[in-house]
């Protein structure tokens, strides 16, 4: 599978998850499928980091879309323009990328661990989606990038043991499509996948208000 294929799969899984979360909460199978999304996004973030020519621009895009997505996110999930108790997943990915940059530039194991703890702590403090475990998952994909056994085990442990909900254990299945990654980029559409997040949340919010109230 190419980067494009994995992104498309993650988008579809995320869409299904968000439909199940707010529109059809009694259909748990939708949430099971949706658990595939974040591990794939975490993996792709690491791949993007390893191949990007400009980390600052990458960070800028993530932060920009974190800001753009916050109102659609809060409207759909909390019914208000801003909820300080839950921030969208772009903030988690942004913090994960910050941690990766420190890990790459530092030769100190202690500084690497401190970066993971610090940015994970910020994710926990601002209540971004997946919180510190999301940052930790990003870092595990990077740290064990060339160690397949360790990478798989760390991701399974994070999904099955550290999340409070058993539903997240289905996220371990994301390792199957990830294992099929062929290193190819595939078609572009980079900004489509960025815009898909706030865009689909706005559409789902409209559907929720129109048909589920």
C-alpha positions in Angstrom: 0.0 0.0 0.0 1.2 3.5 -0.8 1.0 6.6 1.4 -2.1 7.6 -0.6 -3.8 4.3 0.0 -3.1 4.4 3.8 -4.3 8.0 4.0 -7.5 7.0 2.2 -8.0 4.0 4.5 -7.4 6.2 7.6 -9.9 8.8 6.3 -12.6 6.2 5.7 -12.0 4.6 9.1 -12.1 8.0 10.8 -15.4 8.9 9.0 -17.0 5.7 10.1 -15.7 6.2 13.7 -17.2 9.7 13.9 -20.5 8.6 12.4 -20.6 5.8 15.0 -19.6 8.1 17.9 -22.3 10.7 17.5 -25.0 9.5 15.1 -25.2 5.8 15.8 -23.6 5.2 19.2 -25.3 1.9 19.7 -23.6 0.3 16.7 -20.3 -0.5 18.3 -18.9 -2.1 15.1 -18.5 1.4 13.6 -16.2 2.3 16.5 -14.2 -0.9 16.1 -13.5 0.0 12.5 -12.7 3.6 13.4 -10.0 2.5 15.8 -7.8 1.8 12.7 -7.5 5.6 11.9 -5.1 7.0 14.5 -2.4 4.4 14.4 -2.2 4.8 10.6 -2.0 8.6 11.0 0.7 8.2 13.6 2.7 5.9 11.3 2.2 8.3 8.3 3.3 11.2 10.4 6.6 9.4 11.1 7.0 8.6 7.4 6.4 12.2 6.5 8.9 13.4 9.1 11.6 11.0 7.8 11.1 12.3 4.2 10.2 15.9 4.6 12.7 18.6 3.4 11.2 21.2 5.8 10.1 20.2 9.2 9.1 23.8 10.1 6.6 23.9 7.2 5.3 20.5 8.3 4.8 21.7 11.8 3.2 24.9 10.5 0.6 22.9 8.4 -0.3 20.8 11.3 -0.7 23.7 13.7 -2.7 25.7 11.1 -5.2 22.8 10.6 -5.3 22.2 14.3 -6.7 25.8 14.6 -8.9 25.5 11.6 -10.4 22.2 12.8 -11.1 23.2 16.4 -14.5 24.9 15.8 -15.8 22.0 13.6 -14.5 19.5 16.1 -16.1 21.2 19.1 -19.4 21.8 17.3 -19.8 18.2 16.2 -18.7 16.5 19.4 -19.7 19.0 22.0 -22.3 21.3 20.5 -20.4 24.5 21.2 -17.8 26.6 19.4 -15.1 25.9 21.9 -14.7 23.3 24.6 -11.5 23.6 26.7 -11.8 20.0 27.8 -11.2 18.3 24.4 -9.0 19.4 21.5 -8.8 17.9 18.1 -6.3 15.3 16.9 -4.2 17.7 14.9 -2.8 19.1 18.2 -1.7 15.6 19.2 0.0 15.1 15.8 1.7 18.5 16.1 3.0 17.7 19.6 4.1 14.3 18.3 6.1 15.9 15.5 7.7 18.3 17.9 8.9 15.3 20.0 10.3 13.6 16.9 12.3 16.7 16.0 13.9 16.8 19.5 14.6 13.0 19.3 16.2 13.4 15.9 18.5 16.3 16.9 19.5 15.0 20.3 22.1 12.3 21.0 21.1 12.1 24.6 18.7 9.3 25.6 17.6 11.4 28.6 16.7 14.4 26.4 14.8 12.1 24.0 12.8 10.7 26.9 12.3 14.2 28.4 10.9 15.3 25.0 8.4 12.5 24.9 7.4 13.2 28.5 7.1 16.9 28.0 5.1 16.9 24.8 3.0 14.0 26.0 2.4 16.0 29.1 1.3 19.0 27.1 -1.1 16.8 25.1 -2.6 15.6 28.4 -2.8 19.1 29.8 -4.7 20.6 26.9 -6.8 17.4 26.5 -6.0 16.8 22.8 -7.4 13.7 21.2 -5.6 10.6 22.4 -3.7 12.7 24.8 -0.2 11.6 25.9 -0.7 8.1 24.5 -1.1 9.5 21.1 2.2 11.3 21.3 3.8 8.1 22.7 2.4 6.1 19.8 4.0 8.5 17.3 7.3 8.2 19.1 7.2 4.4 19.2 6.6 4.3 15.4 9.7 6.4 15.1 11.9 4.9 17.7 11.3 1.3 16.5 11.0 2.2 12.8 13.6 -0.4 11.8 12.8 -2.9 14.5 9.6 -4.6 13.3 9.1 -6.9 16.3 9.5 -4.1 18.8 7.4 -1.7 16.8 4.5 -4.1 16.6 4.7 -5.0 20.2 4.8 -1.4 21.4 1.8 -0.4 19.3 -0.2 -3.4 20.5 0.6 -2.7 24.1 -0.4 1.0 23.7 -3.7 0.0 22.1 -4.6 -2.8 24.4 -3.2 -1.8 27.7 -2.8 1.9 28.1 -6.1 3.1 26.7 -9.0 2.9 29.3 -11.5 1.7 26.7 -11.3 -1.9 25.4 -12.5 -0.6 22.0 -9.1 0.9 21.3 -7.6 -2.6 21.3 -9.0 -2.9 17.8 -6.5 -0.2 16.8 -3.8 -2.9 16.9 -5.3 -4.2 13.6 -4.0 -1.1 11.9 -0.6 -2.9 11.9 -2.0 -5.2 9.1 -2.4 -2.5 6.4 0.7 -0.7 7.8 2.7 -4.0 7.2 1.6 -3.7 3.5 3.2 -0.3 3.1 5.5 -0.3 0.0 7.3 2.9 0.5 5.7 4.6 -2.4 4.0 8.0 -2.2 1.2 7.4 -4.7 -1.0 10.2 -6.0 -0.8 13.6 -4.4 -3.9 15.3 -3.0 -1.9 16.3 0.2 -4.1 19.3 1.1 -7.3 17.3 0.4 -6.4 15.0 3.3 -5.7 17.9 5.6 -9.0 19.6 4.6 -10.9 16.4 4.9 -10.8 16.5 8.7 -12.5 19.9 9.3 -14.6 19.4 6.2 -16.2 16.1 7.1 -16.8 17.3 10.7 -18.8 20.3 9.4 -20.9 18.0 7.1 -21.5 15.6 9.9 -22.5 18.4 12.3 -25.0 19.6 9.7 -26.4 16.1 9.3 -26.6 15.7 13.1 -28.5 19.0 13.6 -30.8 18.4 10.6 -31.7 14.7 11.2 -30.7 13.6 14.7 -32.2 16.3 16.9 
